Amino acid sequence: MTDSQQTAAAQDAQMVVEKDRNRAALRKTFYGRILRSVIVGFWVMVIAFSLMRLSPGDPVRLALGADVTEEAVDAFRTQLGLDKPFYIQFWDYFTGIFRGDLGYSYFSGRDVTEIIGTHLPVTLMIIGLSILFAALISLPLALFVATSKSNTVNYMFRALTSVSLAIPGFFLALLGLLVFGVYFNIAPAAGYEGAFPGNLKYLWLPALANCGSLVPVLSRVLHSSLVDTLDEEFVETGVIRGVRKGRFYWSYLLRPSLAPTVVLLSYMVGVMIGGTVIMETIFSLPGIGRELITAVDGRDYPVVQSIAMIFGLIVVFFSFIGDLTGYLLDRRVTLS
């Protein structure tokens, strides 16, 4: 074997070793990220369980009324298990989760699992439609502004996104009701139909109003990433090679620029959940957010702690998926 062949073989072996090392490091980081998500999810559950018990108000007296006797209060408290020490209550709740038992509502007597299963899909559909609308608006807007050579377009883009950031979501919801529900009569002002796709006519307007806080942030971040990508040499190479427009916009511009936007979007799911609660109240939708508000008012411990835990786990899940998707879009992103 000649010296050049030996050198080439050594380089190939080194590349294989380096690839295996990178794969092992990625696997270790991936599993570490899963473990961290589990730990965060556990502490979300602890905080959700503790908050209501630390807040003022007695759920037993609220459930039984003002004229109830102390004997009845003590008996009902024992029935609910509220007379046990805090750590025993938490252990009962923690072990019940793995059995699919989240307890029962103090007021309605309904199974909390049934409440969540009935109302959570409405909230998830609003969040999903909000993400879809935000993507459909932000991507072409940021791409148009980034590829535009006009300073006027850039100034208008910055001004409009700054103004839209200052507009609260409830105002957009009320404005949407006035325009689309009253003037054009293309969106119902209240009510709900549970079956898909009939329920979309009740959900598209709340989702559109809810994405109002996402579009200016996402479009600005994506615009900034696109501007940086346009300065890369491979973009100029794609222009010189005469790559087809569709492939050029996706492979050379959007895909290298989307990673920061996707990661940001995953971390903004918490903002969307808060906005969804407002939208469900304004549009009288039977989502889990309205159930949460009702349960907080009544100090309904099992309902509040379970819904808060579900919301926290949704945020943790989307954060993990966002990090993973950002890495798949751009390998320069690390799963930290």
C-alpha positions in Angstrom: 0.0 0.0 0.0 1.4 3.4 -1.0 1.8 6.3 1.3 -1.1 8.2 -0.3 -3.4 5.1 0.2 -2.3 4.8 3.8 -3.0 8.5 4.4 -6.5 8.2 2.7 -7.3 5.1 4.8 -6.2 6.9 8.0 -8.4 9.9 7.1 -11.4 7.7 6.4 -10.9 5.9 9.7 -10.6 9.2 11.5 -13.8 10.4 9.9 -15.6 7.3 11.0 -14.4 7.7 14.6 -15.4 11.4 14.6 -18.8 10.5 13.2 -19.3 7.8 15.9 -18.2 10.3 18.6 -20.6 12.9 17.4 -23.4 10.4 17.2 -22.7 9.2 20.8 -22.5 12.8 22.1 -25.8 13.6 20.4 -27.5 10.5 21.8 -26.2 11.3 25.3 -27.5 14.9 25.0 -30.8 13.7 23.6 -31.4 11.3 26.6 -30.2 14.0 29.0 -32.8 16.4 27.5 -35.5 13.8 28.0 -34.4 13.3 31.6 -34.4 17.1 32.2 -37.9 17.4 30.7 -39.1 14.6 33.1 -37.5 16.5 36.1 -39.1 19.8 35.0 -42.4 18.1 34.6 -42.2 16.6 38.1 -41.5 20.1 39.6 -44.4 21.5 37.6 -46.6 18.9 39.2 -45.3 19.8 42.7 -45.8 23.5 42.2 -49.3 23.0 40.7 -50.2 20.9 43.7 -48.8 23.4 46.2 -50.1 26.7 44.9 -53.8 26.2 45.7 -53.1 24.9 49.2 -50.9 27.9 49.9 -53.6 30.4 48.6 -56.3 31.7 51.0 -59.8 30.2 51.0 -61.3 27.0 52.3 -62.7 24.8 49.5 -64.8 22.8 52.0 -66.7 25.8 53.3 -67.1 27.1 49.7 -68.6 23.7 48.7 -70.9 23.4 51.7 -72.0 27.0 52.0 -71.9 29.5 54.8 -74.5 28.0 57.2 -72.9 24.6 57.5 -72.0 23.2 60.9 -68.4 22.5 62.1 -69.2 18.8 62.3 -70.2 18.7 58.7 -67.1 20.7 57.7 -64.9 18.2 59.5 -66.7 15.2 58.1 -66.4 16.5 54.5 -62.8 17.5 55.0 -62.0 13.9 56.1 -64.0 12.5 53.2 -61.9 14.6 50.8 -58.6 13.6 52.5 -57.8 17.2 53.4 -57.2 16.4 57.0 -54.1 14.4 56.1 -50.6 16.0 56.2 -49.4 17.8 53.1 -46.9 15.2 52.1 -49.4 12.3 52.4 -51.9 14.3 50.2 -49.2 14.8 47.6 -48.2 11.1 47.7 -51.7 10.1 47.1 -52.0 12.5 44.2 -48.7 11.5 42.7 -49.4 7.7 42.8 -52.9 8.4 41.5 -51.5 9.9 38.4 -49.9 6.7 37.3 -53.2 4.9 37.8 -55.0 7.5 35.7 -56.8 8.8 38.8 -56.7 12.6 39.1 -59.4 12.8 41.7 -62.9 14.2 41.6 -64.2 17.8 41.5 -65.3 19.0 44.9 -68.4 20.8 43.5 -69.6 18.8 40.5 -68.4 15.4 41.6 -67.1 14.7 38.0 -64.0 12.8 37.4 -61.1 15.2 36.7 -59.8 12.9 33.9 -63.3 13.2 32.3 -63.2 17.0 32.6 -59.8 17.3 31.0 -60.6 14.8 28.3 -63.8 16.7 27.4 -62.4 20.3 27.4 -58.7 20.0 26.6 -59.2 19.2 22.9 -60.9 22.6 22.4 -57.9 24.4 23.9 -55.4 22.3 21.9 -57.2 23.0 18.7 -57.1 26.8 19.4 -53.4 26.5 20.1 -52.8 24.4 16.9 -54.7 26.8 14.7 -52.9 29.8 16.3 -49.6 28.2 15.4 -50.8 27.5 11.9 -52.1 31.1 11.3 -48.9 32.6 12.8 -46.8 30.5 10.5 -48.9 31.3 7.4 -48.6 35.0 8.2 -45.1 35.3 9.5 -43.2 33.2 6.9 -44.2 35.0 3.7 -44.1 38.4 5.5 -40.6 37.9 6.8 -39.4 36.4 3.5 -40.9 39.3 1.5 -39.3 42.0 3.7 -35.9 40.2 3.9 -35.7 39.9 0.1 -37.0 43.4 -0.5 -34.4 46.0 -1.4 -36.7 48.9 -0.3 -35.9 50.7 2.9 -39.5 51.9 3.1 -40.7 48.3 3.3 -38.3 47.6 6.1 -39.4 50.8 8.0 -43.1 49.9 7.6 -42.4 46.3 8.8 -40.7 47.5 11.9 -43.3 50.1 12.7 -46.3 47.7 12.1 -44.7 44.9 14.2 -44.0 47.4 17.0 -47.6 48.7 17.0 -49.0 45.2 16.9 -46.9 44.1 19.9 -48.6 46.8 21.9 -52.2 45.7 21.1 -53.6 43.3 23.7 -55.2 40.0 22.6 -58.6 40.8 24.2 -58.8 43.9 22.1 -58.1 42.0 18.9 -60.8 39.4 19.9 -63.4 42.1 20.5 -62.4 43.9 17.3 -62.7 40.5 15.4 -66.1 39.9 16.9 -67.3 43.3 15.7 -65.9 43.0 12.2 -66.4 39.3 11.4 -69.2 38.5 13.7 -71.4 41.6 13.3 -70.5 43.5 10.1 -69.7 40.6 7.8 -71.5 37.9 9.8 -69.0 35.1 8.8 -68.1 34.0 12.4 -70.5 33.1 15.2 -70.2 35.4 18.3 -70.9 32.5 20.7 -71.8 28.8 20.9 -69.9 25.7 19.9 -70.3 22.6 17.9 -68.1 19.7 19.1 -67.8 17.6 15.9 -64.9 18.2 13.5 -64.8 20.0 11.1 -68.0 21.9 12.1 -66.2 23.3 15.2 -63.7 25.1 13.0 -66.2 27.9 12.3 -66.2 28.6 16.0 -62.4 28.3 16.5 -60.8 30.1 13.6 -61.5 33.6 14.8 -60.3 33.0 18.4 -57.2 31.4 17.0 -56.6 34.3 14.6 -56.9 36.8 17.5 -54.7 34.6 19.7 -51.9 34.6 17.1 -51.8 38.4 17.2 -49.1 38.3 19.8 -47.0 35.7 17.9 -46.9 37.1 14.5 -44.8 40.3 15.2 -42.3 38.4 17.4 -41.9 35.4 15.0 -41.7 37.6 11.9 -39.0 39.8 13.4 -36.9 36.9 14.5 -37.3 35.1 11.2 -36.6 38.3 9.3 -33.3 38.8 11.3 -32.3 35.2 10.6 -33.1 35.6 6.9 -31.0 38.7 6.6 -28.0 36.9 8.2 -28.5 33.9 5.9 -28.6 36.2 2.8 -25.0 37.2 3.6 -23.8 33.5 3.5 -21.7 32.4 0.6 -23.9 29.3 -0.2 -26.8 31.7 -1.0 -24.8 33.4 -3.7 -23.7 29.9 -4.9 -27.4 28.9 -5.3 -28.1 32.1 -7.3 -25.2 31.4 -9.6 -26.2 27.8 -10.1 -29.7 28.9 -11.1 -31.5 26.8 -8.5 -35.3 26.7 -8.9 -37.2 29.3 -6.9 -39.1 26.9 -4.7 -36.0 24.9 -3.8 -33.9 28.1 -3.4 -36.4 29.7 -1.0 -36.7 26.6 1.1 -33.2 25.0 1.1 -31.1 28.1 0.8 -33.1 30.7 2.8 -35.9 29.3 5.0 -34.5 26.0 6.3 -31.2 27.5 7.5 -33.1 30.4 9.1 -36.1 28.6 10.6 -34.3 27.0 13.6 -34.3 30.1 15.9 -37.9 30.8 15.0 -39.1 27.3 15.7 -37.3 27.2 19.1 -38.8 30.6 20.0 -42.2 29.4 19.0 -42.0 26.3 21.2 -41.1 28.5 24.2 -44.0 30.8 23.5 -46.6 28.1 23.9 -47.0 29.3 27.5 -48.0 32.7 26.1 -50.5 31.1 23.8 -52.0 29.1 26.6 -52.6 32.3 28.6 -54.1 33.9 25.5 -56.3 30.9 24.9 -57.8 31.2 28.3 -58.8 34.8 27.5 -60.2 33.8 24.1 -62.3 31.0 25.6 -63.8 33.4 28.0 -64.6 36.1 25.4 -66.0 33.6 22.8 -67.7 31.4 25.4 -65.9 28.3 24.3 -65.9 25.1 26.4 -62.2 24.9 26.7 -60.0 23.8 29.6 -59.1 27.5 30.3 -62.7 28.4 31.3 -62.8 25.3 33.5 -59.6 26.5 35.2 -61.0 29.9 36.0 -64.2 28.4 37.4 -62.1 25.9 39.5 -59.8 28.7 40.8 -62.8 30.7 42.0 -64.2 27.7 43.9 -60.8 26.5 45.2 -61.5 23.2 43.5 -58.1 21.6 44.3 -58.2 18.5 42.1 -59.3 20.4 39.0 -56.9 23.3 39.4 -53.8 21.3 40.2 -54.5 18.8 37.3 -55.1 21.5 34.7 -52.1 23.5 35.8 -50.0 20.3 35.6 -51.3 19.6 32.1 -50.5 23.1 31.0 -47.0 22.8 32.4 -46.4 19.5 30.7 -47.6 20.9 27.4 -45.1 23.7 27.7 -42.3 21.2 28.6 -43.3 18.9 25.7 -43.4 21.7 23.1 -40.0 23.0 24.3 -38.4 19.6 23.8 -40.0 19.2 20.4 -38.9 22.7 19.4 -35.3 22.1 20.4 -35.3 18.8 18.5 -37.0 20.3 15.4 -34.5 23.2 15.4 -31.6 20.8 15.5 -33.1 18.8 12.5 -33.5 22.0 10.5 -30.0 23.3 11.3 -27.4 20.9 12.6 -25.5 23.9 14.0 -28.1 24.1 16.7 -27.2 22.2 19.9 -29.6 20.3 22.2 -28.4 22.1 25.3 
